[in-house]
């Protein structure tokens, strides 16, 4: 039975709870369990986006997700504990590739093998090693999976992580990537450490970087080669960040967690008070959470979206207004410098700039012969321009953006 929800702009999303095995008909115990089809903008056929899902009956885990509009599926396989062991992208096509995951509970490690050149080759290998608390202590990737071991902790490109907790503080130390067998033996100039310190009251944190392979003092080493500290102070919804050069920046969020103001220092390096900032920038949002206005002093930038969150108009103070893009009824602004349209799959179809020049997506047919396509330059001069598609120099039937000023476009 479909469920329909309608947003503030009367755009509907239809969710269907059908057969979880993907069949058109099935017994009652396989129906109405999980959403098997989601249609966004279902009441607008030109905008509708459809996705379909299939599930395992016993676990409820999704086994197949399909982009119906583009006929592309992703299949997921699981072990007996419900952990994904293989993800097959572009499932059932010639472009199918796998990401396979192996779990070793006894040795506390997870190995991931991703395809590179062919399906199932598993040439890109990464391993995570965990401590007794389940925290990652070492990650490594192999440059040559054919000659290196995925389980050997001394080869490959490694990143080490250490943890420490004392009264009032929590420390986490992370190394730069290194190739030596152990971090202490790395002599490359890029070797270093990042020390993250958190105060137990949650109101301050610091990130300090060190150069060299030796451990910092807090972890029992003698490394004092600090290359800078970034400090973050939090007071309710206000966050102040001080960088390595002592420069400060303050940000404020609203109750929804949206950034509504950023304060920057003046020429004297002063932020001002929270109530009276020296150089504030304000951000405003619509009811769907999309940013619609940026105000910095007398400068304003405006953005307009459709009900699917796709950007339709932009107003930049550095650009002229394109009167052909004028709208009516927008609460803050109706004059724009750029506009966008989209195809049925949500891809950008046309872009119009402040000079009324159009950029359009041209789909070239699969043909070895030259094909000339005529497109309109703009509604301003009604001038037609001629384009030439590639002669199999690129993948056939692929879309490209081209500017309407040039008569012939060679690829």
C-alpha positions as CSV (number, residue, x, y, z in Angstrom):
1,X,0.0,0.0,0.0
2,X,1.7,3.3,-1.1
3,X,2.2,6.0,1.4
4,X,2.3,9.6,0.1
5,X,3.8,12.6,1.9
6,X,3.5,16.2,0.7
7,X,5.9,19.0,1.4
8,X,5.2,22.7,1.8
9,X,5.4,23.1,-2.0
10,X,2.8,20.4,-2.8
11,X,5.5,18.0,-4.1
12,X,4.7,14.4,-3.2
13,X,6.9,11.5,-2.3
14,X,5.4,8.1,-2.7
15,X,6.7,5.1,-0.7
16,X,5.5,1.7,-1.7
17,X,5.7,-1.4,0.6
18,X,5.6,-4.2,-1.9
19,X,7.2,-7.6,-2.3
20,X,10.6,-7.6,-0.5
21,X,12.1,-10.0,-3.1
22,X,11.4,-7.7,-6.0
23,X,8.6,-9.7,-7.5
24,X,5.3,-8.1,-8.7
25,X,3.2,-10.6,-6.7
26,X,4.0,-12.6,-3.6
27,X,2.5,-14.2,-0.5
28,X,1.2,-11.9,2.2
29,X,4.2,-12.6,4.5
30,X,6.5,-11.0,2.0
31,X,4.5,-7.8,1.6
32,X,4.2,-4.5,3.6
33,X,7.4,-5.1,5.6
34,X,9.9,-2.6,4.2
35,X,9.8,0.2,1.6
36,X,10.5,-1.4,-1.8
37,X,10.0,1.7,-4.0
38,X,10.5,5.4,-3.4
39,X,9.3,8.0,-5.9
40,X,10.4,11.5,-5.3
41,X,8.2,14.2,-6.9
42,X,5.8,11.4,-7.8
43,X,3.1,13.9,-8.9
44,X,5.4,15.5,-11.4
45,X,6.2,13.0,-14.2
46,X,9.0,15.2,-15.7
47,X,10.8,15.5,-12.3
48,X,10.1,12.1,-10.8
49,X,13.1,10.1,-9.4
50,X,12.5,6.4,-8.6
51,X,14.6,4.0,-6.5
52,X,13.8,0.4,-5.7
53,X,15.0,-1.9,-2.9
54,X,14.9,-5.6,-2.2
55,X,15.5,-7.2,1.3
56,X,16.4,-10.4,3.0
57,X,13.3,-11.9,4.6
58,X,15.0,-13.2,7.7
59,X,17.2,-10.3,8.6
60,X,15.5,-7.3,6.9
61,X,18.8,-6.2,5.5
62,X,18.8,-4.6,2.0
63,X,20.2,-6.9,-0.6
64,X,19.6,-4.9,-3.8
65,X,19.2,-1.1,-4.4
66,X,18.3,0.1,-7.9
67,X,18.3,3.5,-9.5
68,X,15.3,2.8,-11.7
69,X,15.7,5.8,-13.9
70,X,19.2,4.8,-15.0
71,X,18.8,1.0,-14.6
72,X,21.9,0.8,-12.2
73,X,21.8,-1.6,-9.2
74,X,24.0,-2.2,-6.2
75,X,23.9,-5.7,-4.6
76,X,25.0,-6.3,-1.0
77,X,25.9,-9.7,0.5
78,X,26.2,-10.4,4.3
79,X,27.7,-13.0,6.6
80,X,25.8,-14.8,9.4
81,X,26.3,-11.8,11.7
82,X,24.7,-9.3,9.3
83,X,28.0,-7.7,8.3
84,X,28.5,-6.8,4.6
85,X,31.0,-9.1,3.0
86,X,30.6,-8.0,-0.7
87,X,29.2,-4.9,-2.4
88,X,28.7,-5.3,-6.1
89,X,28.3,-1.9,-7.9
90,X,26.8,-1.7,-11.4
91,X,25.5,-5.2,-10.6
92,X,24.8,-7.4,-13.6
93,X,26.5,-5.2,-16.1
94,X,29.9,-5.3,-17.9
95,X,31.1,-2.5,-15.6
96,X,30.4,-4.5,-12.4
97,X,33.0,-4.1,-9.7
98,X,33.2,-5.5,-6.1
99,X,34.3,-4.4,-2.7
100,X,34.9,-7.4,-0.5
101,X,35.4,-7.3,3.2
102,X,37.0,-10.0,5.5
103,X,36.5,-10.0,9.3
104,X,38.9,-11.6,11.7
105,X,37.6,-11.4,15.3
106,X,40.4,-13.3,16.9
107,X,43.1,-11.1,15.5
108,X,40.9,-8.0,15.6
109,X,41.3,-6.9,12.0
110,X,39.2,-6.1,9.0
111,X,40.5,-6.5,5.4
112,X,38.9,-4.7,2.5
113,X,39.7,-5.6,-1.1
114,X,38.4,-3.4,-3.9
115,X,38.6,-4.1,-7.6
116,X,40.8,-1.9,-9.8
117,X,41.2,-3.4,-13.3
118,X,38.7,-6.2,-13.5
119,X,35.8,-7.7,-11.5
120,X,37.0,-9.7,-8.6
121,X,40.7,-8.7,-8.9
122,X,40.7,-7.2,-5.3
123,X,43.9,-5.3,-6.2
124,X,43.3,-2.4,-3.8
125,X,43.8,-3.7,-0.3
126,X,43.3,-1.9,3.0
127,X,43.5,-3.3,6.5
128,X,42.3,-2.0,9.9
129,X,43.7,-3.3,13.1
130,X,41.8,-2.8,16.4
131,X,42.7,-2.7,20.1
132,X,40.8,-4.6,22.8
133,X,38.3,-1.7,23.1
134,X,37.4,-1.8,19.4
135,X,39.3,1.3,18.5
136,X,41.4,1.5,15.4
137,X,45.1,1.4,16.3
138,X,46.6,0.9,12.8
139,X,45.5,1.2,9.3
140,X,47.5,0.2,6.2
141,X,47.1,0.1,2.5
142,X,49.2,-2.0,0.0
143,X,50.8,-0.6,-3.1
144,X,51.4,-4.1,-4.5
145,X,48.8,-6.6,-3.2
146,X,50.5,-9.4,-5.1
147,X,53.8,-9.3,-3.2
148,X,52.7,-7.8,0.2
149,X,50.6,-9.3,2.9
150,X,47.4,-7.8,4.1
151,X,47.9,-9.1,7.6
152,X,51.6,-8.0,8.2
153,X,51.7,-4.9,10.3
154,X,55.2,-3.8,9.1
155,X,54.7,-3.4,5.4
156,X,52.6,-1.1,3.2
157,X,51.7,2.5,3.9
158,X,50.6,2.8,7.5
159,X,48.9,5.3,9.9
160,X,49.2,4.6,13.6
161,X,46.8,5.8,16.3
162,X,47.3,5.8,20.1
163,X,45.0,6.6,23.0
164,X,45.4,7.9,26.5
165,X,43.0,9.1,29.2
166,X,44.0,10.9,32.4
167,X,42.0,12.9,34.9
168,X,40.4,15.8,33.1
169,X,41.8,15.1,29.7
170,X,41.6,12.6,26.8
171,X,44.4,12.3,24.2
172,X,44.5,10.8,20.8
173,X,47.8,10.6,18.8
174,X,47.8,9.9,15.1
175,X,50.9,9.5,12.9
176,X,51.5,10.8,9.4
177,X,51.5,8.0,6.8
178,X,54.9,6.2,6.8
179,X,56.5,3.2,5.0
180,X,59.1,2.1,7.5
181,X,58.4,-1.1,9.4
182,X,57.9,0.9,12.6
183,X,57.1,4.5,13.1
184,X,60.3,5.1,15.2
185,X,62.4,4.0,12.2
186,X,60.8,6.4,9.7
187,X,63.4,8.9,8.5
188,X,61.4,10.7,5.8
189,X,60.9,14.4,6.4
190,X,57.2,14.1,6.1
191,X,56.9,11.9,9.3
192,X,55.1,13.6,12.2
193,X,52.3,13.3,14.7
194,X,49.0,14.9,15.4
195,X,47.9,15.2,19.0
196,X,44.3,15.8,19.8
197,X,43.4,16.9,23.4
198,X,39.9,17.1,24.7
199,X,38.9,18.6,28.1
200,X,36.5,16.4,30.0
201,X,34.0,19.3,30.4
202,X,33.6,19.3,26.6
203,X,34.2,23.1,26.4
204,X,37.7,23.1,24.9
205,X,39.8,21.0,22.6
206,X,43.2,21.4,21.0
207,X,45.0,19.9,18.0
208,X,48.8,20.1,18.0
209,X,51.1,18.9,15.3
210,X,54.7,17.6,15.7
211,X,57.5,16.9,13.2
212,X,59.7,13.9,13.5
213,X,59.3,10.2,14.3
214,X,59.7,10.4,18.1
215,X,56.6,10.4,20.3
216,X,55.3,13.5,22.0
217,X,56.0,13.8,25.8
218,X,52.4,13.0,26.8
219,X,52.9,9.5,25.2
220,X,56.3,8.9,26.8
221,X,58.5,10.3,24.1
222,X,60.7,13.3,24.0
223,X,59.3,15.1,20.9
224,X,58.9,18.8,21.5
225,X,59.1,19.9,17.8
226,X,55.6,21.4,17.8
227,X,54.6,23.0,14.5
228,X,51.5,24.7,15.8
229,X,48.3,24.5,17.9
230,X,44.7,25.0,16.9
231,X,42.4,25.6,19.9
232,X,38.6,25.4,19.9
233,X,36.5,26.9,22.7
234,X,32.8,26.2,22.9
235,X,30.2,28.2,24.8
236,X,26.6,27.0,24.2
237,X,26.0,27.7,20.5
238,X,29.1,29.8,20.0
239,X,32.4,28.3,18.9
240,X,35.7,30.3,18.8
241,X,38.7,28.8,16.9
242,X,42.3,30.1,17.3
243,X,44.7,29.0,14.7
244,X,48.5,28.4,14.8
245,X,49.1,32.1,14.1
246,X,46.9,33.3,16.9
247,X,44.1,34.4,14.5
248,X,40.6,33.9,15.8
249,X,37.3,33.2,14.1
250,X,33.9,32.8,15.8
251,X,30.8,30.9,14.5
252,X,27.3,30.8,15.9
253,X,24.6,28.1,15.1
254,X,20.9,28.1,15.7
255,X,18.7,25.5,17.4
256,X,18.8,23.3,14.3
257,X,22.5,23.3,14.1
258,X,22.6,25.6,11.1
259,X,25.4,28.1,10.8
260,X,23.8,31.6,11.1
261,X,26.8,33.8,11.7
262,X,30.6,33.9,11.3
263,X,32.7,36.7,12.9
264,X,36.1,37.6,11.6
265,X,38.7,39.9,13.1
266,X,39.3,43.5,12.1
267,X,42.7,44.9,11.1
268,X,43.7,45.0,14.7
269,X,42.9,41.2,15.1
270,X,39.9,41.8,17.3
271,X,36.6,39.9,16.9
272,X,34.5,42.1,19.0
273,X,32.0,40.8,21.5
274,X,29.3,38.3,20.7
275,X,26.7,41.0,20.9
276,X,28.7,43.5,18.9
277,X,31.0,41.7,16.4
278,X,33.4,43.7,14.3
279,X,33.0,41.9,11.0
280,X,30.1,39.5,11.0
281,X,28.6,37.5,8.1
282,X,25.0,36.3,8.4
283,X,23.5,33.2,6.8
284,X,19.7,32.6,6.3
285,X,17.8,29.4,5.4
286,X,14.4,28.4,4.1
287,X,12.1,25.9,5.7
288,X,13.8,23.0,3.9
289,X,17.2,23.9,5.3
290,X,18.7,25.4,2.1
291,X,20.8,28.5,2.4
292,X,19.0,31.4,0.7
293,X,20.9,34.5,1.8
294,X,24.5,35.5,2.8
295,X,24.8,39.0,4.2
296,X,28.3,40.6,4.7
297,X,28.0,44.3,5.5
298,X,26.2,45.9,2.5
299,X,26.8,42.9,0.3
300,X,24.1,40.3,-0.2
301,X,24.1,37.0,-2.0
302,X,20.9,35.2,-2.7
303,X,20.0,31.6,-3.7
304,X,16.7,30.1,-4.8
305,X,15.8,26.4,-4.9
306,X,12.9,24.2,-6.1
307,X,11.1,21.8,-3.7
308,X,13.7,19.1,-4.4
309,X,16.5,21.3,-3.1
310,X,18.0,22.0,-6.6
311,X,19.4,25.4,-7.1
312,X,17.4,27.5,-9.6
313,X,18.8,31.0,-9.3
314,X,21.9,32.8,-7.9
315,X,22.5,36.4,-7.3
316,X,26.1,37.5,-6.8
317,X,26.9,41.2,-6.1
318,X,30.0,41.0,-8.3
319,X,27.9,40.1,-11.4
320,X,25.2,42.1,-13.3
321,X,21.6,41.2,-13.1
322,X,20.1,39.2,-16.0
323,X,16.6,40.5,-16.4
324,X,15.5,37.4,-18.3
325,X,15.9,35.5,-15.0
326,X,13.6,37.8,-12.9
327,X,11.1,36.0,-10.7
328,X,8.1,37.1,-8.7
329,X,7.1,36.4,-5.2
330,X,10.5,35.4,-3.7
331,X,10.5,37.0,-0.2
332,X,14.1,38.4,-0.2
333,X,15.1,38.9,-3.8
334,X,13.7,38.5,-7.4
335,X,16.7,39.8,-9.4
336,X,19.3,37.1,-10.4
337,X,22.7,36.8,-12.1
338,X,22.5,33.0,-13.0
339,X,19.9,30.4,-13.5
340,X,19.8,26.6,-13.9
341,X,17.4,24.0,-15.3
342,X,17.4,20.2,-14.9
343,X,16.5,17.1,-16.8
344,X,14.2,14.3,-15.5
345,X,17.1,12.6,-13.8
346,X,18.1,15.7,-11.8
347,X,21.2,16.5,-14.0
348,X,21.9,20.1,-14.9
349,X,20.4,20.7,-18.3
350,X,21.1,24.4,-18.9
351,X,23.1,27.2,-17.2
352,X,22.4,30.8,-18.0
353,X,24.9,33.5,-16.7
354,X,24.6,37.2,-16.2
355,X,25.4,37.9,-19.9
356,X,22.5,35.7,-20.9
357,X,24.9,33.2,-22.5
358,X,23.6,29.6,-22.3
359,X,25.5,26.5,-21.6
360,X,23.6,23.3,-22.5
361,X,24.1,19.7,-22.2
362,X,24.3,18.1,-25.6
363,X,23.8,14.3,-26.0
364,X,25.8,13.0,-28.9
365,X,24.4,9.9,-30.7
366,X,26.4,6.7,-31.0
367,X,27.6,7.1,-34.5
368,X,30.9,7.2,-36.4
369,X,29.6,10.0,-38.7
370,X,29.8,13.7,-37.9
371,X,26.5,14.9,-36.6
372,X,25.8,18.7,-36.5
373,X,23.5,19.8,-33.8
374,X,21.8,23.2,-33.8
375,X,21.1,24.9,-30.5
376,X,19.8,28.4,-29.7
377,X,22.4,30.8,-28.3
378,X,20.0,32.7,-26.1
379,X,16.5,34.1,-26.1
380,X,18.1,37.5,-26.5
381,X,19.2,37.3,-30.1
382,X,17.5,34.0,-31.2
383,X,20.7,33.1,-33.0
384,X,21.3,29.5,-33.9
385,X,24.8,28.0,-33.4
386,X,26.1,24.8,-34.9
387,X,27.9,22.0,-33.0
388,X,29.8,18.9,-34.1
389,X,29.6,15.7,-32.0
390,X,32.8,13.7,-31.4
391,X,33.6,10.9,-33.8
392,X,34.1,8.1,-31.2
393,X,37.0,10.0,-29.7
394,X,35.1,9.8,-26.4
395,X,32.6,7.4,-25.1
396,X,29.6,7.4,-27.3
397,X,26.2,8.6,-26.0
398,X,27.9,10.8,-23.3
399,X,26.8,14.2,-22.3
400,X,29.0,17.3,-22.4
401,X,28.6,20.9,-21.5
402,X,29.5,23.3,-24.4
403,X,29.2,27.1,-24.7
404,X,27.1,28.5,-27.4
405,X,29.5,31.2,-28.6
406,X,31.7,29.0,-30.8
407,X,30.3,27.8,-34.1
408,X,32.0,24.4,-34.2
409,X,33.2,22.5,-31.2
410,X,35.8,19.8,-31.8
411,X,36.6,17.2,-29.1
